[in-house]
Amino acid sequence: MSDHININHPDQGDRWEYEAIKVAKLEATIKVLETSIRQARGDLEAIFTRIERGDQCELHMKNGDVYVITGALRNDR
């Protein structure tokens, strides 16, 4: 009985590499989005904690606007 060798077509390897790269890019994008979400949640938690304590909180926007938020209670409560 003769020996045999299984040979895969070169295009199959290229396709596998392309799919692996696509998966790696998606995983990287997901990690970036998860980091952004964690940061936003932390920022919101800090803002609401300061407001709850009655401290003044400044929100600095990307366009340079600054909003000052105070934790003053409303009179209708």
N, CA, C and O of each residue as an XYZ file, in Angstrom:
308
protein
N       0.852     -1.174      0.000
C       0.000      0.000      0.000
C       0.899      1.239      0.000
O       1.876      1.311      0.746
N       0.562      2.183     -0.826
C       1.405      3.375     -0.923
C       0.988      4.420      0.104
O      -0.160      4.479      0.547
N       1.965      5.235      0.459
C       1.674      6.352      1.376
C       0.967      7.455      0.610
O       1.131      7.597     -0.602
N       0.187      8.224      1.332
C      -0.487      9.352      0.692
C      -0.367     10.594      1.577
O      -0.183     10.496      2.790
N      -0.473     11.726      0.962
C      -0.391     13.005      1.668
C      -1.642     13.807      1.324
O      -1.990     13.963      0.154
N      -2.306     14.308      2.350
C      -3.468     15.177      2.127
C      -2.981     16.613      1.976
O      -2.299     17.144      2.853
N      -3.331     17.226      0.874
C      -2.894     18.597      0.600
C      -4.134     19.477      0.503
O      -5.068     19.186     -0.244
N      -4.121     20.550      1.269
C      -5.211     21.522      1.193
C      -4.886     22.573      0.143
O      -3.728     22.940     -0.054
N      -5.892     23.034     -0.504
C      -5.717     24.068     -1.524
C      -5.236     25.352     -0.843
O      -5.721     25.676      0.242
N      -4.299     26.094     -1.445
C      -3.764     27.315     -0.821
C      -4.830     28.348     -0.492
O      -4.677     29.093      0.476
N      -5.905     28.413     -1.272
C      -6.963     29.387     -1.006
C      -7.658     29.132      0.324
O      -8.158     30.071      0.944
N      -7.701     27.897      0.767
C      -8.349     27.603      2.037
C      -7.604     28.259      3.190
O      -8.231     28.755      4.126
N      -6.284     28.270      3.139
C      -5.495     28.928      4.178
C      -5.712     30.424      4.176
O      -5.817     31.039      5.237
N      -5.779     31.021      2.992
C      -6.035     32.453      2.892
C      -7.409     32.795      3.454
O      -7.569     33.797      4.150
N      -8.384     31.971      3.154
C      -9.736     32.203      3.647
C      -9.767     32.114      5.176
O     -10.411     32.925      5.841
N      -9.064     31.119      5.721
C      -9.015     30.955      7.170
C      -8.351     32.169      7.814
O      -8.834     32.670      8.829
N      -7.240     32.649      7.229
C      -6.560     33.826      7.771
C      -7.453     35.051      7.701
O      -7.483     35.848      8.639
N      -8.185     35.215      6.598
C      -9.097     36.342      6.451
C     -10.183     36.294      7.522
O     -10.494     37.312      8.140
N     -10.756     35.118      7.743
C     -11.789     34.972      8.770
C     -11.212     35.219     10.159
O     -11.868     35.844     10.992
N     -10.008     34.743     10.422
C      -9.367     34.961     11.724
C      -9.117     36.451     11.956
O      -9.291     36.945     13.070
N      -8.714     37.160     10.914
C      -8.488     38.606     11.037
C      -9.810     39.320     11.307
O      -9.866     40.224     12.140
N     -10.876     38.919     10.608
C     -12.191     39.525     10.843
C     -12.629     39.330     12.291
O     -13.114     40.264     12.931
N     -12.455     38.117     12.802
C     -12.840     37.813     14.183
C     -12.004     38.641     15.159
O     -12.536     39.173     16.133
N     -10.706     38.751     14.904
C      -9.830     39.528     15.790
C     -10.237     41.007     15.796
O     -10.226     41.647     16.848
N     -10.596     41.551     14.625
C     -11.035     42.952     14.563
C     -12.333     43.155     15.336
O     -12.486     44.144     16.052
N     -13.266     42.219     15.191
C     -14.532     42.323     15.928
C     -14.303     42.236     17.432
O     -14.909     42.981     18.201
N     -13.428     41.326     17.848
C     -13.126     41.206     19.277
C     -12.505     42.491     19.808
O     -12.835     42.923     20.913
N     -11.609     43.109     19.037
C     -10.985     44.363     19.455
C     -12.025     45.476     19.554
O     -11.995     46.275     20.490
N     -12.937     45.529     18.596
C     -13.992     46.538     18.624
C     -14.883     46.359     19.844
O     -15.257     47.335     20.494
N     -15.218     45.128     20.151
C     -16.050     44.847     21.325
C     -15.338     45.286     22.596
O     -15.966     45.871     23.479
N     -14.042     45.016     22.708
C     -13.293     45.415     23.901
C     -13.273     46.933     24.049
O     -13.405     47.448     25.159
N     -13.110     47.655     22.939
C     -13.117     49.114     22.977
C     -14.478     49.613     23.442
O     -14.558     50.513     24.278
N     -15.549     49.036     22.905
C     -16.896     49.445     23.292
C     -17.170     49.134     24.763
O     -17.767     49.947     25.469
N     -16.738     47.964     25.224
C     -16.932     47.612     26.640
C     -16.179     48.575     27.548
O     -16.689     48.967     28.598
N     -14.976     48.957     27.153
C     -14.207     49.927     27.945
C     -14.913     51.271     27.988
O     -14.967     51.910     29.038
N     -15.458     51.709     26.852
C     -16.185     52.976     26.795
C     -17.420     52.942     27.684
O     -17.725     53.916     28.372
N     -18.121     51.830     27.666
C     -19.319     51.696     28.503
C     -18.952     51.735     29.978
O     -19.617     52.407     30.766
N     -17.892     51.015     30.360
C     -17.455     51.027     31.764
C     -17.072     52.437     32.209
O     -17.408     52.857     33.317
N     -16.370     53.165     31.340
C     -15.962     54.532     31.660
C     -17.179     55.438     31.818
O     -17.241     56.243     32.748
N     -18.143     55.309     30.913
C     -19.353     56.133     30.985
C     -20.143     55.828     32.255
O     -20.651     56.739     32.909
N     -20.247     54.547     32.600
C     -20.955     54.184     33.837
C     -20.256     54.769     35.057
O     -20.911     55.267     35.973
N     -18.936     54.711     35.071
C     -18.183     55.286     36.186
C     -18.374     56.790     36.274
O     -18.531     57.339     37.365
N     -18.361     57.459     35.121
C     -18.578     58.910     35.100
C     -19.960     59.261     35.626
O     -20.108     60.181     36.430
N     -20.981     58.525     35.170
C     -22.339     58.793     35.639
C     -22.475     58.532     37.138
O     -23.136     59.290     37.848
N     -21.858     57.474     37.604
C     -21.899     57.160     39.039
C     -21.281     58.307     39.844
O     -21.830     58.705     40.872
N     -20.152     58.834     39.387
C     -19.495     59.945     40.085
C     -20.369     61.197     40.068
O     -20.471     61.904     41.070
N     -20.997     61.468     38.925
C     -21.868     62.649     38.823
C     -23.034     62.533     39.794
O     -23.301     63.459     40.560
N     -23.727     61.401     39.766
C     -24.890     61.244     40.631
C     -24.519     61.189     42.110
O     -25.293     61.633     42.959
N     -23.350     60.653     42.423
C     -22.897     60.640     43.814
C     -22.682     62.064     44.317
O     -23.079     62.401     45.432
N     -22.057     62.893     43.495
C     -21.838     64.289     43.891
C     -23.147     65.040     44.029
O     -23.324     65.812     44.971
N     -24.070     64.821     43.099
C     -25.364     65.498     43.167
C     -26.117     65.058     44.418
O     -26.730     65.881     45.098
N     -26.075     63.777     44.718
C     -26.771     63.246     45.894
C     -26.223     63.860     47.176
O     -26.981     64.130     48.108
N     -24.919     64.080     47.230
C     -24.300     64.706     48.409
C     -24.600     66.196     48.484
O     -24.383     66.825     49.520
N     -25.097     66.761     47.389
C     -25.351     68.193     47.360
C     -24.155     68.980     46.863
O     -24.159     70.210     46.917
N     -23.125     68.288     46.377
C     -21.947     68.969     45.856
C     -22.232     69.508     44.460
O     -23.117     69.024     43.754
N     -21.480     70.495     44.092
C     -21.574     71.042     42.744
C     -20.756     70.172     41.798
O     -19.682     69.686     42.155
N     -21.265     69.986     40.611
C     -20.599     69.129     39.626
C     -20.516     69.884     38.311
O     -21.508     70.455     37.858
N     -19.343     69.889     37.696
C     -19.170     70.552     36.402
C     -19.031     69.507     35.303
O     -18.254     68.559     35.418
N     -19.799     69.699     34.238
C     -19.695     68.830     33.071
C     -19.009     69.621     31.974
O     -19.538     70.633     31.515
N     -17.841     69.173     31.552
C     -17.079     69.838     30.494
C     -17.340     69.116     29.182
O     -16.982     67.948     29.026
N     -17.955     69.804     28.255
C     -18.301     69.218     26.963
C     -17.112     69.339     26.004
O     -16.213     70.153     26.219
N     -17.117     68.530     24.957
C     -16.028     68.544     23.978
C     -15.920     69.874     23.241
O     -14.831     70.268     22.823
N     -17.044     70.564     23.082
C     -17.017     71.842     22.369
C     -16.587     73.003     23.261
O     -16.544     74.145     22.805
N     -16.269     72.727     24.523
C     -15.793     73.757     25.432
C     -16.845     74.275     26.401
O     -16.508     74.978     27.353
N     -18.098     73.945     26.180
C     -19.158     74.371     27.096
C     -18.980     73.680     28.446
O     -18.552     72.528     28.523
N     -19.319     74.411     29.506
C     -19.255     73.865     30.861
C     -20.629     74.039     31.496
O     -21.163     75.147     31.540
N     -21.192     72.950     31.983
C     -22.486     72.977     32.658
C     -22.247     72.693     34.139
O     -21.567     71.732     34.499
N     -22.813     73.539     34.983
C     -22.688     73.363     36.425
C     -24.001     72.787     36.936
O     -25.076     73.338     36.699
N     -23.890     71.681     37.633
C     -25.066     71.006     38.186
C     -24.945     71.037     39.700
O     -23.895     70.724     40.261
N     -26.041     71.422     40.355
C     -26.052     71.414     41.811
C     -27.083     70.410     42.285
O     -28.013     70.055     41.560
N     -26.904     69.968     43.495
C     -27.812     68.980     44.065
C     -28.873     69.618     44.925
O     -29.265     69.038     45.938
N     -29.352     70.788     44.562
C     -30.375     71.465     45.350
C     -31.698     70.716     45.254
O     -32.087     70.257     44.180
N     -32.381     70.597     46.382
C     -33.684     69.935     46.407
C     -34.758     70.870     45.867
O     -34.677     72.088     46.030
N     -35.750     70.293     45.232
C     -36.872     71.087     44.754
C     -37.802     71.391     45.924
O     -37.860     70.629     46.889
N     -38.521     72.489     45.839
C     -39.410     72.910     46.928
C     -40.702     72.120     46.988
O     -41.368     72.133     48.022
N     -41.081     71.435     45.927
C     -42.374     70.752     45.896
C     -42.355     69.385     46.558
O     -43.344     68.659     46.454
N     -41.317     69.010     47.211
C     -41.250     67.699     47.877
C     -41.716     67.772     49.287
O     -41.724     66.760     49.988
